[in-house]
Amino acid sequence: MRFIVRWIISAATLLVITQIIPGITVAGWFAAFMAALFLGLANVLIRPILILLTLPLNIVTLGLFTFVINGALFWLVARVVDGFAVANFGAAFLGALIMSIVSMATVSLLNKK
């Protein structure tokens, strides 16, 4: 049940992000749900590998390079999912930052039982 709630909140967040950040577009709810699903899969499957591969750079930047990885995954998902587009890396970076903040808040609220 928590998975579905997080998925819905992520899709809604993507739709809100399109209103806030110029350069990010989502064709509709279906595209938002697919993008949220693929973002979740990318964060579970690809992100740990990228963080491990870039560990020295992450240590030197005190973990700030993780934001670049999140932006790159956001941009990658936009390249894969039809109906979800990101114009440039700056928009992807900001979109990933907002998605991360909302995701952390969602997890925090759902785990307060």
C-alpha angles and dihedrals in degrees: 000000000000090000091057093047091050090047092052092046091049092050091048090048090054090053091050091047090057088060094048105040120050111221098043117096133177120189095214147305095306092053090046092052092048092047091049090050093049092045089054092048092047091050092050100041110024105026097066091051092049092047091051092048092048096041096120091051090045091053092049092050092043091243097309092117087071087075089058090051090051091050091048092052090048089052091045092054089050088056092051104041118071113228094027116094136172118195100204144354093263091060090046090051093051092043092051090047093054091044090052093050093048091045092052091049091048093050090047093051095044093050095053094091 
